[in-house]
């Protein structure tokens, strides 16, 4: 452990040279004992890194270890049996992870990262809460960044559903900048979740910490869902990491007029799977993880966004290929029109005015609303999530009757 922490301090968080050292030497102790001559001969390191390797000693990390013992944090290094094997596939896997709580068997679980802007709209809040809660009820572990906005809502959605969630932080677990969510982190740990960081206790959040942190969220997860993201949102960095790491990318469509949906709509145009309900994500993993995912969630207590199973024989969306599944996942319960409409974009409101009670093709709806098909699809997704519309095979949609 001492040598791993020494290497992390010397090379810095997020260094790709950790993998190079780990691959080239049978142990880090052997590498350390080789000394400056060996380090220089490898050709791996810059002059600054060589200086840090020599000036920092394994003994200097003792205070970090003592802090972790005092705070009841675990330290996981790549040779530790509980270190997530999914992270070892990354070119820049961490030399050390600091964990509060229990990661459990994350390599055999369905972890989905849910990310988005801090300044989310009511639409984004509703979507993040409902989809996170539904996935958690089905057995998914929700991963997010522990920040305000979509992160907080995703964590709370999982907790309210009685599920597990993992917060990946961009600073030390007890960093001063995160005091506003201290109680949330405690709830996560108490509900068999975990809070983890690549940074030692007390480390402040640095300028470049978020992109470095984001690669861990996507790396731990099988897929990343972007709920709302502006054109330059940090959530898009997580999606880019997921693409590079060979993970799945999902996005919530939004109004083409909404700044917070620009990033999501662009991701969809680039090939991300559009998501209208939790089933759109769960269907990708039910065959591989039937022992982890249960689609039978009837009888679950009502959470922040009421949900109910869809009518039998009416799938959530048209599928290009049949995929076996045991039961449909719940969709939003129909809301009263006067409750739902204020939270909708102008595009969704306009489409609702032309949405008939009998099924109509999306092309006809777009023509009636005088918008492009892409805009109509984004609007119909809003209406589905609000419980005002339902989808039918053949890209047909209609109004959902009020209950």
PADOPA-767465 format. One record per residue: residue in one letter; x negated, y negated, z of N, C-alpha, C in turn. Coordinates in steps of 0.02 Angstrom, whole numbers, plus 50000, padded with zeros to 5 digits. Atoms other than C-alpha are relative to their C-alpha. Layout:
# residues N
aXYZXYZXYZ/...
# end
This chain:
# residues 403
x499595006050000500005000050000499574993750000/x500435005949994498614987750046499714998149932/x500325001450064497794989549876500504997449948/x499495002550046499414986949780500154992650015/x499855006949982499794971049876499414995449983/x500605003850019498004965349850500004998549925/x499995000950072498184967949662500534995049980/x499465004750016499834958549659499804992950016/x500225006749981499094943749751499464997449953/x500565002050042497544943449641500224998349929/x499805000950070498414944849472500634995849993/x499395003850003500044936149515500605004449982/x499384996350013501854941849500500135000149925/x499814999450070502384948449330499425001449953/x500584998850043500634952649265500055006849965/x500004993850038500544965749127499375004150014/x500634996549987498804970449188500055005050056/x499884994949949499534980249333500055006849967/x499934993750036500024993749208499325002449974/x500654998250027498284993449129499555003150054/x500414997449945497424996049297500275006750024/x499694993949974498665009249355499885005949952/x500104994750050498435019049192499285002249996/x500714998650012496535018149189499655003250060/x500354997549940496125023349368500455004750039/x499634995049962496625037949476500314997050063/x499735003449942496905026349623499764992850000/x500205007049995496855007849661499404999250046/x500595000349957495585011149797499375001049958/x500574998950045494405018049665499854993749959/x500095006250038494695002349561499694994650044/x500265005249956494364991049710499275001350017/x500684998349981492785000249760499514998949942/x500445001250058492104998049583499684993250001/x500295006749992491824979649622499994995849937/x499985005150052491544964549513499685002349934/x500334997750061490364973149391500475004349958/x499524995750035491664986349347500574995849973/x499435004050021493064973549338499834996049937/x500215004050058492084962949216499915004449938/x500134995550057491604977849108500635002449967/x499374997750029493414982749083500244995549943/x499775004850050493714967148981500734998150008/x499295001449988495484966149056500124992850023/x499845005749957495294950349158499684993549978/x500265006750012495074931749138499514998150056/x500455002249946493724922449239500384998450064/x499615001649940495074916149357500235006350036/x499774993749970495754933749385499425003650033/x500594996849970493994940449416499824996750066/x500155003649938493724926949546500495001950055/x499504998249950495374931049633499915007150025/x500114993149980495004949649633499445000550052/x500564999849953493384946049725500134996250064/x499905004249940493984932549845500555002750045/x499454997249960495594941249901499815007250018/x500164993249977495364957150004500635003750019/x499414996149978496564971450043500214998350071/x499845001549930496444966650227500404993550006/x499665006549996497134949350187500755000649994/x499284999150008498854956550152500325002550065/x499734997549936499054962650332500584995850027/x499435004049976500164947650381500645001349962/x499404998550040501354951850238500325006450025/x499744993549976501534969750299500324999150069/x499725001249933501824963750478500664996349995/x499375003750009503154951550419500565004749978/x499504995350025504054965450326500245004750055/x499814995749944504034976650480500464996250047/x499595004149955504734962450586500694998749972/x499375001850032506104958350460500395006149975/x499684993850022506524976650424500065000449924/x500044999350072506034975250241499565006049983/x500424994550025505354990150145499544997349945/x500455001650055503864988850028499945006149955/x500044994550048503944999649872499474998449948/x500525000650050502425001949761500095005549948/x499884995150053502325011749597499865007250018/x500124993149979501675027149688500455002350056/x499524998349946503095026849816500575004049969/x499474995750029504435040449790500654996349987/x499385003650009505845027649803499944994049952/x500095005350049505115015449678500425001749938/x499564998550058506395013949534499605002049938/x500364997550058505765024349389500184996049937/x499825004150058506715013349267499524994149991/x500465005750005505534999149308499335002149972/x500644997750025504035009849264499975000349924/x500005000350073504585009149083499844993049974/x500145006950021504264990349081499254999049991/x500725001350009502584984049016499704995950057/x500235004349946502484972249166500345001850066/x499654997949938503184982649309499644997250061/x500295003149941502914975449483499515004550037/x500464996449957501444980549590500315001450068/x499664999049936502594978849741500694996949997/x499325002549991504444976749779500144999550074/x499805000949930505084969849943500765000950003/x499304998050000506774977449986500304999650069/x499605000249939508044973450120500645004049985/x499434995650013509354987150129499765006649970/x500154993450027509405003450033500175000249926/x499884999550072509195005349845500365006549982/x499714993450014509815023349857499695003049937/x500274996650059509605033949700500174996049937/x499815004450055509655019749575499855002949932/x500164997150065508865030049437500525004949975/x499464995450019510375041549437500684996650005/x499385003749993511685027849449500094995349941/x499855004950052512535015949329499954993150030/x500105006949978511844998749365500144995449941/x499845005050051512554984149266499854993150028/x500155006849979511834966649280500564995449975/x499495005050018513144952749282499704993150012/x500355006449994512424935649247500404994549964/x499665005650032512984918349194499804993550033/x500185006749978512924899849227500214998850073/x499805002049932512974892049400500634995749998/x499425004350006514244879449339500565003249961/x499494996450038515534892049284500694996850005/x499335002650002517294887249236500485004650038/x499514995349970518884894349315500085006449960/x499974994050044518974906149166499425004750016/x500574995849984517204912249202500045003050069/x499924997449932517574914149386500485005950002/x499504994650001519124924649352499725006349967/x500274994250036518224935749227499465003550041/x500554997049962516674938249334500265003950060/x499724996749941517704942649487500355006549980/x499594994350017518904954449401499595005749971/x500394994750032517674963949292499505003150048/x500474997349951516384965649431500365004550049/x499624996049953517714971949551500225006649970/x499764993950032518424984349427499435004949988/x500574995650011516714991249381499775003050066/x500224997449935516254992749565500475005450026/x499524994949980517855002249601499895006549963/x500114994050041517425014149461499345003450015/x500624996949980515715017549538499374996749975/x500585003650025514565005149452499694995950056/x500365004449954513234996149555499884993549963/x500065006650032513304977549513499344996850020/x500645003349990511624968949494500074992749980/x500005007050020511454950049496499444996450039/x500585003749976510294936149551500074996550067/x499935002949934510994930549718500074992450001/x499945007350003511184912449658500744998150002/x499315002450000512744901649653500315001149931/x499664999150064514044902549515500175007249986/x499814993250021514284918749419499665005250044/x500354995249958512964927749525500395001450064/x499644999249937513884924649688500675003549989/x499354997050013515574929049613499955007449983/x500094992950017514914945349540499865004150062/x500154996449937514184950549709500635000650042/x499414999949958515784945849800500545004649970/x499514995550031516864955049673499855007250017/x500194993149983515884971049705500155001450073/x499904999049928515974968749894500755000650016/x499294999849985517844965249895500325006549974/x499744993750027518124980949791499755006050040/x500284994649961517174991149920499435003549966/x500554997050037515754994449799499324997550024/x500685002049983513884992149804499744994949950/x500305005150042512864977749736499284998850021/x500715001349988511024973049722499854992949978/x500205006850016510364955249727499244999949989/x500715000550017508694952149641499824992650002/x500135007049986507934935949703499374997549965/x500565003350034506724923549624499514997050050/x500465002249948505824920349789500035005150056/x499974995549943505524928649956500715001050024/x499314998549979507074937050027500264994950050/x499795004949950507104924450169499784992949981/x500225006650023506584909350063500494994650021/x499585005549976507234892650126500514997649950/x499545002550051508044888149960500645004049995/x499434995650008509254902549976500445000250063/x499654999849936509964898150147500764999949991/x499285000550010511694894350074500335006749988/x499724993350013511934912550025499735005250049/x500284995449951511144920050180500525005150024/x499484995549976512794927350240500195005149946/x499854995450054513144934850070499485005549996/x500534995050002511464943650071500085005050057/x499904995649943511844950550243500585004849987/x499434995750016513524957150183499815005449950/x500234995250050512684965550035499645005850034/x500394994849965511494974950150500465004250044/x499554996349955512874979650273500465004749963/x499564995750040513894987250131499595004649956/x500424995050032512504999150081499714997649933/x500335002850059511814987449948499284998250018/x500705001949987510094979649938499864993149971/x500285006350025509204963149917499265001449987/x500714998650015507524964249831499684994249964/x500395005350032506144953049769499315002749985/x500704998450016504444954249689499544995550042/x500385004849962503894940249805500015001850074/x500034998249929503334942849986500454995550042/x499575004049956504354936150134499764992850005/x500165007049992504434917250142499764996549938/x500255003150062503794914349965500534995449971/x499515004650029504644898849892500155001849928/x499824998850070505514899049724499594995449956/x500435003950044504234893449596500334998049935/x499725002850062504514884549432500155005549949/x499914994850050504314900149325500275006550029/x499794993949965505064912449449500625003249969/x499374997150024506764914549366499925004449939/x500104995450056506214921449197499645006550021/x500354994149976505034933249289500485004650037/x499504996149963506444938749404500505003349953/x499474997450044507664941049260499825006649968/x500214993650032506634955149183500135005950046/x499854994649953506914965149343500745001650001/x499274998750001508804962949338500185004349940/x499854996150059508894969249161499655006750000/x500384993849999507554982449189500305005250046/x499684995349955508464990249336500665002749971/x499334998650022510104990449241500025003649933/x499894996850065510775000849098500254994949949/x499745005150045511614985449026500084993450037/x499915006749972511804966749053500614996749970/x499405003750020513454957349046499904992650012/x500035007349993513374938649012500714997350000/x499305002349992514974930549075500094993149968/x499995006650030514684912249033499274997549997/x500695002550008513094904248966500004994449949/x500095005550046512704887648888499465001749949/x500464998850055511564885848738499305001650025/x500684998849973509994885948848500035003150070/x499904997049933510624895748998499465005250015/x500464994849978509434906449099500285007049992/x499694993550010510694920449079499815003049932/x500204997650065510174921648897499305003150002/x500664997049991508404925348955500075007250023/x499874993249977509074940449047500235004449943/x499764996250058509984946048889499425001549953/x500584998850044508384943948788499545005450029/x500394994749967507434954448916500325006849988/x499654993750009508774967748903499895002849930/x500134997850069508574968348715499305002849992/x500694997850006506694969748728499885006750035/x500104994049960506844983548858500425005949975/x499594994750027508054993748753500645001250039/x499384999449962509534990548869500584997249959/x499405002550034511324986648817500134992850020/x499805006949987511954968848804500744999149985/x499295001450007513764963748830500124992550012/x499855007149990514564946548823500754998950000/x499305002049997516224938648866500124994549948/x499865005350049516914928948716500354994250034/x499685005949973517484911348750500194995249945/x499795005050049518184896148665499384997249964/x500545003050039517094889448525499914992650018/x500045006949979517444872348600499704999350070/x500265000349932516774876848772499245000550001/x500734999749996514934872648807499745006150038/x500234994349960514834886748934500095006749964/x499924993850038515314899548802499575000349937/x500425000150061514084894448666499515005849999/x500494994749997512774906748726500315006949991/x499674993550006513994921348741500235001349929/x499774999150069514764918548570499425001349953/x500594998950042513034917748494499735007150010/x500234993249987512534934048579500435005049962/x499554995550036514064942448504499864999949926/x500165000650071513634935748332499355003749984/x500644996750010511894943348356500035007550014/x499934992849991512584960548399500195002450069/x499784997949934513044960448583500735002449996/x499314997450000514634970248621500464995150036/x499525004349966516114958748658500415003950051/x499664996749945517004962848820500634996350018/x499375002849979518834959848859500235002850066/x499824996949937518974971449009499445004750020/x500544995849973517894982749117499925006449959/x500044993850038518314997949011499534999549941/x500445001050057517364990448865499275001550018/x500674998449977515794992848970499975007350025/x500014993349970516245008849064500005005549948/x499964994750051516625018448905499325001849971/x500674998750026514785017048857499625005050043/x500404996049953514225027149009500375005950031/x499614994849967515635038749062499775007049979/x500224993450023514975053148956499335002050030/x500674998549972513205051749024500005000450076/x499995000249927513675048449205500695001750028/x499334998349975515315057549239500015001150075/x500044998949928514705061349415499964993450039/x500055006549968514525042749450500604995449987/x499465004450020515965034549359500675003750005/x499324997349996517785037849401500484994749973/x499525004650029519115029849293500685000250034/x499364999549964520505034849413499984995450060/x500055005049947520655019249516500704997450020/x499325002149980522545018349543500044999950076/x499915000449928523065013249717499494995750035/x500505004449970521595001549746500344993650023/x499695006149974522044986549853499874994149953/x500055005950043522344970249762499424995750021/x500565004449985520804959249749500144993149973/x499905007050020520524941449689500394999449935/x499635000050063521184945549515500425006349997/x499594994050001522694957349518499895004049937/x500124995650057522474972349406500505005750002/x499544994450004523564986449345499815004249939/x500184995950059523315001249226500414998049939/x499625001550061523814998149044500525005349986/x499474995250018525335006548969499695006149966/x500274993950031525015024648919500034999649924/x500014999750072524505027048739499814993549966/x500205006350030523955009048715499294998450024/x500695000949979522055008348720499814992750007/x500225006849989521094993048775499774996749935/x500235002850062520334990848603499945005649949/x500094995050052520154999548438499295002750003/x500664997049995518705011748438499805002649932/x500254997550064517605015948290499935007550000/x500054992849995517365033648354500325002250065/x499654997849940518375043648478499515002050053/x500424998249943517595045248650500455002950054/x499574997149948518325057048779499944996350065/x500005003049934518825049448943500605002650038/x499504996849959519865054949088500634995850009/x499415004349989521005039949112499824992949982/x500155006950017521165021849057499854996050063/x500175004549945520425008249166500504994350003/x499525005449990521514994649238499834993849959/x500075006450033521804978549145500364994850043/x499695005149958522384961749215500755000650003/x499275000149994524134961549283500274993749968/x499715005850034525254949849185500144994550051/x499885005749957525284932649263500584995949972/x499495004450024526694920249253499684994749955/x500295004750048526434908349109499764993650033/x500195006349969526384893049221499395000850045/x500604998849960525014901149326499395000649956/x500584998450041523884906649185499794994349954/x500165004850052523994892549058499514994550021/x500475005449983523054878949157499275002249997/x500704997850000521474889749162499755001749930/x500194998150067521474892948974499714994249961/x500275005150045520504883648841500554997649953/x499505002650047521434873148713500125005049944/x499924995150053521104886548582500455005750020/x499584994549976521904900048689500734997850007/x499325002549994523414889048724500334999449932/x499725000650067523634885648539500185006849971/x499854993350026523544904148497500605003050035/x499434997349963524794908348633500664997549970/x499395002850028526064896948550500235003949938/x499814996450061526014907348390499995007650010/x500044992849986525784924348474500705002950007/x499324997349998527364934648439500075005750051/x499864994349955528184947948546499885006649964/x500144994150039527964960348404499274999849975/x500714999950019526194965948353499874996449934/x500215003650060525314954748226499255000649992/x500714999250013523624956448142499634993550017/x500405005849978522234944848202499924994949944/x500075004750056522044937448027500624995649993/x499375003850004523884932348026500054995050058/x499985004549942523724924948200499534994149989/x500485005450013522184915048149500294995049949/x499705004450051523104908247996500564995850031/x499455003649969524624903548101499754994550047/x500285004949954523544894548229499534995149966/x500445004350040522494886648090499294999750030/x500684999549974520844892848162499655005849963/x500374994450029519464904448101500135006350041/x499884993649966519604922948145499575000650062/x500434999749941518104921648262500294996250059/x499695004049946518964907848360500635003350027/x499394996649978520584917848364499835006050045/x500214994449959519664933048434499794997750070/x500205002749935518894922448572500614998050040/x499395002249965520594915048612500415005850024/x499594994349980521484931848614499695003650059/x500334997049943520174938348734500184996450065/x499795003849942520574924248854500715001950021/x499304998349985522424928448841500065007050029/x499994993249972522084946948873499785000050073/x500275000149932521054943249028500504996650047/x499505003449959522414931349090500645004050007/x499404995849996523704945149064500584997549958/x499475002850042524664935648929500055003549932/x500004996650064524224946648780499755007150009/x500254993149999523904964848743499785002049930/x500264997950065522914973148604500285006849982/x499754993750027523494987448493499535002249945/x500454997750054522604998348365500094995949936/x499975003650063522174990148200499924992650006/x500125007249987521654973248273500664996150000/x499365003249993523464969248311500114998050073/x499905002649932524034959048462500704997450006/x499345002949987525634953448543500014997350071/x499925002549932526264944648698500125005850047/x499884994949949526244954748856500604997850042/x499405001949963527964954748939499844998550073/x500075001649929528054946449110500355005450040/x499714994849957528384958449251500534997050044/
# end
